[in-house]
Each structure stands twice: as structure tokens, then as C-alpha cells.
Amino acid sequence: MKVDINKYIHHLEKVCSDYCLNASDVYNILISKNDENFPLTFETVKYKVLKDVNINILKNIFTIEELKSILEDTKLKRIKNEEIREFINTLK
């Protein structure tokens, strides 16, 4: 079943709105890992998303393969949410 990410992508909006990044910008940074034209690095955006967005929402926005790519090299010590930590461990 294909999930319509447009139904969920708005959850990314609040993550970096202080830096004039909209949901589409956040999504594109995470997918491409290209942060050259943005005020925040990929790493910063990734950790802000992991802090502010529920893992079930992220699963509706990204495929498992995309999440594996985005979350590789994530430092688990920086993740306070136990549910997200457990999910990241299952991807390895």
C-alpha cells in the first residue's frame, strides 16, 4: 500500500521553520543529503527531525530504504526518544 506523503509531510514544517525552511526543504535535505543551499546542515536537520517528529509519521513520509540512508551514522547517544533509538537499531 502506497502512502500519500503529502498527507504527512506537513509534520516536517515545524522542524526548521525558524530557519525559513519549509517541509519540502526539510524533506529534500534528508533525501538528498545536500545542504549546500540551506542555512542548516543535513546532520542538524536530521537530529531536529528525530527530536520533533514521531517515528510513525516518519515511516509514513519515507520508505524504509530512505530511512536507512537518512539514519545511517546516527549517534544513538544524541537520541533521547527510546522508541526512535530502538527503531534505528532495527535498521542495522
Number of C-alpha atoms within 10 A of each C-alpha: 3 6 12 10 14 12 11 16 19 14 17 23 18 16 22 20 12 9 10 11 19 17 20 14 17 25 20 13 22 23 15 12 17 12 17 10 9 14 13 16 15 21 17 12 21 20 17 15 22 20 16 14 16 14 18 10 15 19 15 17 22 19 13 13 10 14 17 15 15 19 19 11 10 14 11 14 7 11 15 11 14 10 13 18 18 11 11 20 11 9 13 8
